[in-house]
Amino acid sequence: MPRIARKISSTKVYHIILRGNDRQDIFLDEQDYHKFLKIVKILKEKYQYDIFTYCLMSNHVHLVIYDKNMKLSKIIQSMEISYASYFAKKYNKVGHLFQNRFLSKNVETKEYLCGLCRYIHQNPLKAKISNTEDYKWSSYREFIYGEKIISSELVLSMFAPNKKEAIENFIIFHSYETNFINEEVEYECIDRITDEQVKKKVQKILNIENVRMINSYDRKTRNEELQKLKIIKGVSKAQLSRVLGMNRKILERIMK
């Protein structure tokens, strides 16, 4: 199947997600994290892009990139090749380190960027591995203590015109946990599954052979059965409605 061309962001800002192949860890010690950030910094000078936000987790990476010269594919390809080469040499790794094509989402408004920034910085908190402010491998502390890789001016300007006040408001904003853009970003961050895999999961959870039988249930039973499917990870409402042969709007209303 041919690849679908990426939609160009009107702002040239993109949320990029790089994931380890088959969920494998891509950072095994502190040197690995340092190496990746060093590569990001070197490529910044080469391709003249800006980083607004980042967070490195053990098996995936979040980057918000301002691709002002429209070289996003080259930037990410160079990033993956450089780091994968380092990783392979260090750990005698054979095969792909990263999962296929990188994921990207356009960032079209300042409001979205602001919420996305907090969402990314709270990844370690959500994973229950660190408080947001204590995590070493995100851009959070760069906003507060000084830039090393990021360009913080645009994000901070959304909190106050004065930098000191902006940082104070930035800290307060990040003190609130959020489920920001669950349906849009969470789905991008977890491994997607095929329709056939979804079908098998539904069959197992509901103990039925024909998943479309759910449409013949009375309303109360149907709604109760659909609630059980919330535990399936990596499936969107659109995909689930397709597998079940159910109207998407009805399914969304039931499972909200």
Backbone bond lengths (Angstrom), bond angles and torsions (degrees), N, CA, C in turn:
res aa  C-N    CA-C-N  psi(-1)  N-CA   C-N-CA  omega(-1)  CA-C   N-CA-C  phi
1 M - - - 1.460 - - 1.524 109.56 -
2 P 1.324 119.70 130.10 1.459 121.17 -179.98 1.514 111.61 -67.69
3 R 1.319 116.44 150.35 1.456 120.78 178.38 1.519 110.84 -72.56
4 I 1.323 114.78 143.37 1.459 120.35 176.72 1.521 108.67 -85.73
5 A 1.315 116.21 130.83 1.464 119.98 -179.11 1.517 110.58 -62.71
6 R 1.326 115.38 141.75 1.456 119.93 178.77 1.522 110.29 -72.07
7 K 1.331 114.62 144.30 1.457 119.12 174.82 1.526 108.99 -76.43
8 I 1.313 115.99 133.10 1.457 120.84 -179.22 1.527 109.47 -77.91
9 S 1.318 116.50 129.97 1.458 120.71 177.94 1.523 109.80 -74.93
10 S 1.319 116.70 134.90 1.469 120.34 178.37 1.519 111.22 -65.94
11 T 1.329 116.98 -23.43 1.470 121.66 179.72 1.525 112.21 -95.63
12 K 1.345 115.77 -11.41 1.469 123.15 -174.82 1.529 112.23 66.32
13 V 1.337 115.82 22.47 1.464 121.52 178.32 1.529 108.47 -110.50
14 Y 1.333 115.57 134.09 1.464 120.53 -175.59 1.530 110.79 -135.74
15 H 1.320 114.53 142.92 1.463 121.53 170.57 1.531 106.09 -94.16
16 I 1.315 116.18 115.48 1.463 122.36 -177.36 1.521 110.10 -107.49
17 I 1.334 115.72 137.23 1.465 121.11 176.82 1.520 108.71 -126.73
18 L 1.322 116.46 121.94 1.467 123.25 175.65 1.521 107.45 -110.72
19 R 1.332 117.06 132.07 1.458 119.89 -176.82 1.517 111.49 -127.27
20 G 1.322 115.36 147.92 1.450 120.25 175.69 1.517 110.85 -68.02
21 N 1.311 116.88 140.90 1.458 121.45 179.33 1.524 110.19 -61.30
22 D 1.340 116.61 132.12 1.467 122.14 -178.55 1.525 112.13 55.26
23 R 1.327 115.40 34.47 1.474 122.96 176.70 1.528 113.59 66.95
24 Q 1.323 118.33 12.08 1.449 119.73 -177.96 1.524 111.07 -68.89
25 D 1.313 115.86 152.81 1.461 121.16 177.32 1.519 109.99 -68.65
26 I 1.308 115.84 140.42 1.463 120.78 176.94 1.521 111.26 -110.43
27 F 1.339 116.46 -7.48 1.467 121.90 174.90 1.526 107.82 -127.49
28 L 1.334 116.03 119.02 1.460 120.31 -176.24 1.525 113.14 -109.46
29 D 1.330 116.52 -19.71 1.466 119.52 174.81 1.531 108.98 -152.57
30 E 1.316 116.51 176.98 1.463 120.96 -175.28 1.522 112.81 -62.29
31 Q 1.323 116.20 -33.88 1.462 119.73 178.84 1.530 110.89 -59.46
32 D 1.328 116.41 -34.93 1.464 120.64 -179.46 1.532 111.06 -65.84
33 Y 1.317 116.26 -44.22 1.468 120.03 177.82 1.528 110.58 -61.25
34 H 1.325 115.37 -45.34 1.473 120.20 179.62 1.531 110.56 -60.93
35 K 1.326 116.29 -41.59 1.463 120.54 -178.29 1.521 110.74 -63.43
36 F 1.321 117.40 -43.72 1.457 119.85 -179.40 1.525 110.81 -62.30
37 L 1.315 116.82 -44.96 1.468 120.17 179.96 1.534 111.34 -65.26
38 K 1.318 116.51 -33.66 1.456 120.05 176.37 1.521 110.77 -64.65
39 I 1.329 116.21 -40.92 1.464 121.05 177.72 1.525 110.52 -63.47
40 V 1.331 116.62 -43.20 1.463 121.18 177.74 1.528 110.36 -57.57
41 K 1.312 115.89 -43.90 1.468 120.88 -178.64 1.527 111.79 -66.39
42 I 1.319 116.86 -42.15 1.476 121.44 179.19 1.528 110.48 -63.17
43 L 1.323 115.72 -43.77 1.465 119.92 -178.93 1.528 111.80 -70.34
44 K 1.311 116.81 -26.80 1.471 119.96 174.82 1.516 110.90 -59.56
45 E 1.316 116.07 -42.06 1.464 121.28 179.78 1.523 110.79 -69.01
46 K 1.329 115.97 -35.39 1.473 120.30 -177.83 1.522 112.10 -73.60
47 Y 1.346 116.57 -45.14 1.467 120.27 -173.41 1.528 114.09 -104.03
48 Q 1.323 116.38 -3.92 1.468 121.05 175.74 1.533 113.09 57.00
49 Y 1.325 116.04 50.79 1.462 120.46 173.42 1.527 108.87 -110.23
50 D 1.330 116.30 167.71 1.462 121.53 177.73 1.519 110.00 -116.72
51 I 1.323 115.89 147.29 1.457 122.12 172.88 1.523 107.35 -106.78
52 F 1.329 116.52 123.41 1.467 120.58 178.08 1.525 111.48 -92.68
53 T 1.330 116.67 -34.03 1.467 121.90 -177.49 1.523 108.74 -156.15
54 Y 1.339 116.56 148.47 1.462 119.08 173.07 1.521 110.36 -152.48
55 C 1.311 115.64 159.71 1.460 122.36 171.13 1.518 107.73 -155.38
56 L 1.325 115.63 126.53 1.461 121.45 177.83 1.518 108.16 -103.37
57 M 1.331 116.53 117.85 1.455 121.99 174.18 1.527 107.96 -105.90
58 S 1.318 117.40 170.57 1.461 119.46 -172.81 1.532 113.47 -59.53
59 N 1.341 116.81 -35.67 1.465 118.45 -176.85 1.521 114.40 -122.65
60 H 1.321 117.40 7.97 1.467 119.50 174.95 1.521 111.26 -158.02
61 V 1.330 114.67 165.33 1.462 122.06 -176.02 1.524 109.61 -132.24
62 H 1.327 116.17 137.21 1.463 121.99 170.75 1.527 108.40 -110.33
63 L 1.314 116.44 132.36 1.459 121.80 175.18 1.525 108.43 -136.33
64 V 1.323 117.38 136.45 1.460 120.58 169.45 1.518 106.14 -110.80
65 I 1.324 115.74 113.38 1.465 122.50 -171.00 1.524 111.53 -114.65
66 Y 1.319 115.41 134.15 1.463 121.23 170.54 1.517 106.81 -96.57
67 D 1.309 116.05 102.14 1.466 123.44 -173.70 1.531 109.43 -92.45
68 K 1.306 116.46 69.83 1.465 120.56 -171.74 1.526 113.59 -65.81
69 N 1.331 117.76 -25.28 1.463 120.32 179.71 1.525 112.86 -101.65
70 M 1.334 115.52 10.23 1.464 122.39 175.48 1.535 112.29 53.94
71 K 1.336 115.19 55.02 1.462 121.28 178.16 1.525 110.90 -126.04
72 L 1.325 115.91 32.43 1.458 120.84 -171.88 1.529 113.37 -55.06
73 S 1.320 117.72 -48.00 1.468 120.25 -177.88 1.524 111.56 -61.08
74 K 1.337 116.58 -41.63 1.467 120.26 178.43 1.519 111.31 -65.74
75 I 1.331 115.73 -39.05 1.469 120.74 -179.94 1.527 110.29 -61.14
76 I 1.320 116.04 -52.81 1.462 119.97 -176.19 1.521 111.57 -69.50
77 Q 1.324 116.77 -38.54 1.464 119.90 177.27 1.527 111.00 -60.75
78 S 1.319 116.60 -44.40 1.468 120.91 178.79 1.526 111.09 -64.30
79 M 1.313 115.68 -39.10 1.465 122.02 179.36 1.536 110.24 -61.96
80 E 1.327 115.49 -48.51 1.464 120.42 -177.85 1.524 111.61 -67.12
81 I 1.325 116.77 -43.81 1.468 120.32 -179.00 1.522 111.01 -63.70
82 S 1.329 116.58 -45.49 1.468 120.91 -178.35 1.521 111.38 -62.25
83 Y 1.330 115.67 -46.78 1.468 117.97 -177.65 1.524 111.55 -72.21
84 A 1.325 117.68 -40.04 1.465 120.89 179.58 1.526 111.20 -62.37
85 S 1.329 116.20 -36.78 1.462 120.67 177.83 1.527 110.81 -64.38
86 Y 1.327 115.88 -44.47 1.474 121.37 176.66 1.526 110.20 -60.45
87 F 1.333 116.55 -46.93 1.464 122.26 -176.49 1.526 110.92 -63.86
88 A 1.330 116.60 -43.11 1.463 121.52 -178.90 1.525 111.13 -62.81
89 K 1.321 115.50 -41.78 1.469 120.27 -179.46 1.524 111.17 -68.36
90 K 1.314 116.65 -41.49 1.468 121.24 -176.84 1.520 111.64 -70.23
91 Y 1.329 116.81 -42.29 1.468 120.62 -172.86 1.537 113.61 -110.10
92 N 1.332 115.99 9.26 1.470 120.40 -178.65 1.526 109.91 54.36
93 K 1.330 114.74 46.22 1.456 122.32 -176.04 1.522 110.67 -86.32
94 V 1.345 116.00 132.75 1.464 122.05 177.17 1.530 108.21 -116.00
95 G 1.319 116.62 136.63 1.460 120.00 179.08 1.519 112.35 100.95
96 H 1.325 115.02 -179.96 1.459 120.53 -176.31 1.527 111.58 -71.89
97 L 1.321 115.71 135.24 1.462 120.63 176.18 1.521 110.51 -88.61
98 F 1.340 116.35 -42.64 1.455 120.95 -177.72 1.520 111.20 -99.56
99 Q 1.305 115.24 153.62 1.460 121.35 -179.07 1.520 111.65 -80.86
100 N 1.299 116.42 109.28 1.460 123.47 172.01 1.527 113.76 37.48
101 R 1.331 115.33 -133.79 1.458 121.32 -177.52 1.523 110.59 -82.65
102 F 1.313 116.24 139.63 1.465 119.59 179.27 1.528 110.46 -66.36
103 L 1.310 115.59 154.19 1.461 121.77 178.37 1.520 109.85 -93.98
104 S 1.319 117.34 143.32 1.467 119.90 177.74 1.516 109.77 -144.25
105 K 1.317 115.91 147.32 1.457 122.29 176.09 1.519 108.05 -135.79
106 N 1.310 116.23 134.23 1.462 120.48 179.43 1.523 111.17 -68.49
107 V 1.316 115.78 141.71 1.463 122.07 175.54 1.525 106.64 -113.87
108 E 1.320 116.32 104.55 1.461 120.55 -168.35 1.527 114.87 -100.75
109 T 1.338 118.27 -16.85 1.466 119.86 -177.79 1.522 111.07 -133.46
110 K 1.322 116.20 157.44 1.464 121.30 177.43 1.528 111.04 -65.63
111 E 1.327 115.91 -35.53 1.459 120.32 -179.62 1.536 110.51 -64.19
112 Y 1.323 114.78 -41.95 1.462 119.16 178.19 1.527 110.25 -65.55
113 L 1.315 116.86 -42.18 1.460 121.76 179.06 1.519 110.98 -59.57
114 C 1.312 116.49 -42.11 1.455 122.07 -179.15 1.532 110.75 -61.70
115 G 1.328 115.98 -49.66 1.457 119.90 179.01 1.514 112.32 -65.99
116 L 1.314 117.10 -37.32 1.458 121.99 178.95 1.518 111.07 -64.34
117 C 1.311 116.06 -39.35 1.466 121.82 178.42 1.530 110.12 -56.92
118 R 1.328 115.94 -48.59 1.470 119.53 179.39 1.526 110.88 -65.51
119 Y 1.319 116.28 -42.59 1.467 120.46 179.26 1.533 110.72 -56.17
120 I 1.322 116.54 -47.09 1.466 121.15 -178.73 1.519 111.32 -65.46
121 H 1.323 117.01 -44.57 1.465 120.49 -179.42 1.518 112.35 -65.33
122 Q 1.331 117.55 -24.95 1.463 120.50 -178.33 1.528 112.91 -89.98
123 N 1.322 117.90 5.43 1.462 120.63 177.26 1.531 112.99 -55.09
124 P 1.339 119.30 -47.64 1.477 119.49 179.25 1.529 112.26 -63.05
125 L 1.327 116.75 -35.29 1.459 121.11 178.11 1.517 110.25 -66.13
126 K 1.313 115.99 -44.60 1.458 120.93 -179.46 1.525 111.10 -64.69
127 A 1.338 116.29 -34.25 1.466 121.19 179.03 1.523 111.83 -81.30
128 K 1.342 115.96 -2.82 1.470 122.78 178.52 1.525 112.52 61.04
129 I 1.343 115.26 39.65 1.465 118.67 177.37 1.525 112.34 -113.87
130 S 1.346 117.35 -17.22 1.461 119.59 -178.94 1.519 109.91 -170.33
131 N 1.328 116.23 152.58 1.453 120.11 168.22 1.519 108.42 -68.28
132 T 1.300 116.55 152.77 1.466 121.30 -179.10 1.517 111.30 -54.93
133 E 1.344 116.24 -46.99 1.469 120.71 -173.87 1.521 113.46 -73.50
134 D 1.335 118.06 -15.90 1.462 120.68 -177.64 1.523 113.62 -98.44
135 Y 1.311 117.08 -10.60 1.459 119.56 -174.62 1.523 111.26 -73.91
136 K 1.320 115.92 129.29 1.463 121.27 -172.76 1.519 113.75 -80.51
137 W 1.329 117.61 -20.64 1.460 119.33 -166.99 1.523 112.84 -111.26
138 S 1.315 115.88 33.97 1.463 120.56 172.91 1.520 108.62 -130.01
139 S 1.327 115.28 172.30 1.467 120.14 -178.37 1.524 112.62 -85.17
140 Y 1.337 117.86 -1.24 1.465 120.73 -175.84 1.527 111.90 -51.80
141 R 1.314 117.30 -49.68 1.473 120.25 -175.13 1.529 112.40 -73.16
142 E 1.329 115.94 -21.35 1.466 118.07 174.88 1.528 111.04 -67.21
143 F 1.320 116.53 -34.64 1.457 119.94 177.72 1.526 111.20 -64.00
144 I 1.313 116.41 -31.50 1.462 121.13 -174.68 1.520 112.64 -93.12
145 Y 1.326 116.28 -43.21 1.461 120.07 -171.71 1.524 114.54 -105.83
146 G 1.315 118.03 -4.75 1.457 119.39 178.07 1.516 112.94 127.16
147 E 1.322 115.61 144.39 1.462 121.96 -175.39 1.530 112.52 -74.22
148 K 1.330 115.04 141.14 1.453 122.92 170.51 1.527 110.17 -121.91
149 I 1.312 114.44 -42.06 1.460 120.72 -179.73 1.523 111.49 -124.46
150 I 1.311 116.88 -38.00 1.462 120.50 -172.04 1.526 113.23 -80.02
151 S 1.332 114.72 166.67 1.459 123.34 167.59 1.529 105.36 -113.00
152 S 1.311 117.35 107.27 1.462 121.70 -168.85 1.530 114.37 -94.07
153 E 1.313 117.34 -11.85 1.460 120.97 -170.66 1.529 113.57 -56.79
154 L 1.331 117.37 -47.15 1.459 120.42 -176.18 1.528 111.33 -63.26
155 V 1.339 116.69 -48.18 1.466 119.82 -178.65 1.519 110.83 -63.59
156 L 1.310 117.38 -46.15 1.465 120.08 -178.42 1.526 112.01 -64.94
157 S 1.326 116.91 -30.68 1.467 119.87 -179.49 1.522 111.70 -64.55
158 M 1.329 116.96 -17.96 1.458 120.40 179.37 1.526 112.19 -80.24
159 F 1.339 116.40 -10.90 1.458 120.57 -178.30 1.523 113.24 -101.27
160 A 1.326 116.91 -27.50 1.465 121.35 177.40 1.529 108.12 178.78
161 P 1.338 118.39 152.04 1.468 120.79 178.76 1.521 112.08 -70.06
162 N 1.326 116.72 -30.00 1.461 122.00 178.80 1.526 109.20 -87.92
163 K 1.351 117.28 129.96 1.459 120.58 -173.12 1.525 112.66 -62.21
164 K 1.328 117.59 -42.48 1.462 120.46 -179.26 1.516 110.63 -61.52
165 E 1.320 116.32 -46.11 1.465 121.05 178.75 1.529 110.85 -66.22
166 A 1.336 116.03 -37.35 1.461 120.63 179.62 1.522 110.85 -61.82
167 I 1.327 117.30 -43.07 1.463 121.57 179.56 1.527 110.52 -64.43
168 E 1.322 116.61 -40.70 1.465 120.51 178.06 1.531 110.52 -61.10
169 N 1.315 116.36 -44.00 1.469 120.56 179.77 1.529 111.36 -69.73
170 F 1.333 114.93 -34.66 1.470 121.29 176.52 1.525 109.95 -59.92
171 I 1.313 117.21 -45.04 1.468 122.33 179.67 1.527 110.62 -63.77
172 I 1.317 116.64 -44.18 1.470 120.83 178.69 1.525 110.31 -61.77
173 F 1.321 116.00 -45.55 1.469 121.64 -179.71 1.524 110.89 -57.76
174 H 1.325 116.79 -39.74 1.461 121.31 -178.54 1.526 112.98 -79.08
175 S 1.312 117.92 -9.90 1.464 120.35 179.72 1.520 111.92 -77.54
176 Y 1.334 116.61 -12.81 1.463 121.31 178.56 1.519 109.92 -98.20
177 E 1.321 115.99 124.72 1.459 119.79 176.64 1.524 109.67 -70.87
178 T 1.310 115.78 148.90 1.451 119.44 -175.71 1.518 111.90 -141.38
179 N 1.321 115.90 152.46 1.465 122.55 171.27 1.515 109.06 -109.06
180 F 1.319 115.45 31.84 1.468 123.22 -176.78 1.521 112.49 -46.92
181 I 1.310 115.33 135.42 1.467 124.40 177.43 1.525 113.70 42.11
182 N 1.327 116.38 45.23 1.465 120.87 177.97 1.518 113.16 -49.00
183 E 1.314 115.65 -55.15 1.461 120.07 -173.06 1.523 111.52 -67.59
184 E 1.340 116.32 -31.52 1.460 119.87 -176.10 1.517 113.01 -85.77
185 V 1.332 117.02 -46.57 1.459 119.60 -174.57 1.517 112.98 -92.45
186 E 1.325 117.86 -42.54 1.457 119.97 -179.26 1.522 110.69 -55.91
187 Y 1.316 116.08 -41.29 1.461 120.21 -178.88 1.522 110.93 -63.93
188 E 1.343 116.57 -32.50 1.458 119.90 179.02 1.523 111.48 -73.28
189 C 1.335 116.82 -27.31 1.455 120.05 -171.10 1.519 113.61 -87.53
190 I 1.316 116.97 -20.88 1.444 118.96 -179.02 1.526 109.42 -101.14
191 D 1.288 115.67 163.40 1.458 119.70 -177.87 1.521 110.69 -69.49
192 R 1.310 116.81 127.45 1.445 120.81 176.93 1.524 109.59 -76.95
193 I 1.336 116.45 150.91 1.448 120.29 179.32 1.519 109.14 -122.41
194 T 1.321 115.88 156.87 1.453 121.27 -176.37 1.526 110.47 -77.15
195 D 1.350 115.56 165.59 1.461 120.26 177.27 1.532 110.71 -59.87
196 E 1.317 116.26 -38.70 1.467 120.25 -179.36 1.528 111.03 -64.95
197 Q 1.344 116.34 -38.92 1.460 120.29 177.65 1.522 111.06 -66.52
198 V 1.342 115.64 -39.79 1.461 120.10 176.95 1.524 109.84 -61.50
199 K 1.323 115.52 -45.05 1.466 120.96 -179.70 1.527 110.97 -57.41
200 K 1.324 117.26 -45.36 1.463 121.27 -179.02 1.531 111.57 -65.27
201 K 1.325 115.82 -37.28 1.467 119.43 178.29 1.520 110.93 -66.69
202 V 1.328 116.21 -41.57 1.468 120.38 178.50 1.526 110.02 -63.16
203 Q 1.327 116.32 -43.61 1.466 120.76 179.33 1.526 111.39 -58.86
204 K 1.323 115.62 -41.60 1.463 120.17 -178.24 1.522 111.53 -71.14
205 I 1.336 116.52 -44.92 1.470 120.81 -177.23 1.525 111.51 -65.98
206 L 1.342 116.12 -42.99 1.463 120.40 -175.63 1.530 112.95 -94.82
207 N 1.359 115.34 -5.99 1.465 121.26 179.11 1.528 111.06 56.89
208 I 1.321 115.45 51.08 1.464 121.20 178.11 1.531 109.63 -133.13
209 E 1.327 116.87 155.90 1.456 122.11 178.99 1.532 110.93 -86.89
210 N 1.332 115.61 -49.02 1.461 121.35 -178.65 1.524 109.54 -100.25
211 V 1.342 117.04 108.60 1.466 120.30 -174.27 1.528 112.44 -64.77
212 R 1.316 117.00 -21.45 1.457 119.97 -178.51 1.531 112.69 -81.35
213 M 1.317 115.53 -3.15 1.463 119.97 175.80 1.522 111.14 -62.08
214 I 1.329 115.58 -24.59 1.456 119.55 -177.03 1.526 111.81 -59.11
215 N 1.330 116.42 -25.41 1.464 120.55 -179.80 1.529 112.32 -71.51
216 S 1.338 117.49 -17.38 1.463 120.92 -179.44 1.526 112.62 -92.93
217 Y 1.348 116.59 -4.51 1.463 120.14 -179.41 1.529 109.84 -72.94
218 D 1.330 115.78 157.79 1.459 118.06 171.87 1.529 108.22 -67.36
219 R 1.310 117.34 159.95 1.463 121.52 -171.16 1.525 112.48 -56.27
220 K 1.317 118.00 -45.80 1.461 121.26 -177.32 1.528 111.38 -62.30
221 T 1.327 116.42 -46.61 1.470 120.77 179.81 1.524 110.85 -65.32
222 R 1.339 115.81 -44.19 1.469 120.17 178.99 1.520 110.96 -57.19
223 N 1.319 117.02 -47.41 1.469 121.03 -177.97 1.518 111.63 -64.10
224 E 1.335 116.65 -39.04 1.465 120.29 178.87 1.524 111.03 -65.69
225 E 1.323 116.78 -40.10 1.459 121.09 179.55 1.527 111.56 -67.67
226 L 1.326 116.46 -39.18 1.468 120.07 179.12 1.521 111.55 -63.95
227 Q 1.311 117.70 -34.93 1.464 121.11 179.01 1.529 111.23 -60.99
228 K 1.332 116.36 -30.98 1.463 120.60 -179.78 1.527 111.93 -66.96
229 L 1.337 115.89 -22.22 1.465 119.98 -175.60 1.526 112.81 -81.72
230 K 1.314 117.63 -3.68 1.464 120.87 179.42 1.520 112.38 -63.78
231 I 1.325 117.36 -19.77 1.467 120.33 -177.86 1.531 112.20 -76.34
232 I 1.336 117.59 -12.12 1.471 120.02 -179.39 1.524 109.25 -72.91
233 K 1.302 117.63 121.79 1.459 123.02 -179.81 1.527 110.93 -94.10
234 G 1.321 115.62 144.23 1.455 120.05 174.09 1.510 114.51 87.39
235 V 1.333 117.21 12.94 1.457 120.07 -179.87 1.523 109.50 -121.19
236 S 1.314 116.51 133.99 1.465 121.18 177.12 1.520 109.36 -88.30
237 K 1.333 115.90 164.21 1.464 120.05 177.00 1.530 110.03 -62.43
238 A 1.327 116.48 -35.78 1.464 120.52 179.58 1.529 110.83 -62.55
239 Q 1.353 116.25 -44.94 1.461 119.76 -179.76 1.532 111.13 -66.73
240 L 1.322 116.51 -42.16 1.459 120.40 -178.73 1.525 111.01 -64.83
241 S 1.324 117.21 -40.87 1.467 120.05 178.91 1.520 110.66 -65.01
242 R 1.326 116.62 -34.59 1.463 120.93 178.60 1.538 110.80 -66.72
243 V 1.322 116.29 -44.69 1.457 120.85 -179.26 1.532 111.07 -65.46
244 L 1.329 116.13 -39.38 1.469 120.38 -177.62 1.518 112.96 -82.96
245 G 1.338 116.51 -11.55 1.452 119.57 -176.66 1.513 111.76 67.27
246 M 1.340 115.42 37.90 1.461 121.26 -174.55 1.518 110.74 -119.19
247 N 1.307 116.94 147.73 1.452 121.63 176.23 1.526 109.88 -58.14
248 R 1.317 116.33 127.58 1.469 120.69 -174.73 1.518 112.50 -62.38
249 K 1.334 117.15 -41.99 1.463 120.27 -177.89 1.518 111.50 -64.17
250 I 1.334 116.16 -37.77 1.465 120.02 177.89 1.526 110.02 -65.50
251 L 1.350 115.45 -45.37 1.462 120.01 -179.88 1.533 111.25 -61.81
252 E 1.332 116.97 -44.00 1.457 120.74 179.61 1.521 111.54 -61.84
253 R 1.318 116.14 -39.11 1.458 120.32 -179.77 1.530 110.89 -66.27
254 I 1.319 116.66 -38.31 1.467 121.25 -179.43 1.519 111.77 -72.17
255 M 1.341 116.30 -38.34 1.468 120.39 -171.97 1.515 113.76 -99.08
256 K 1.315 118.54 9.60 1.477 120.45 -177.47 1.525 111.50 -65.62
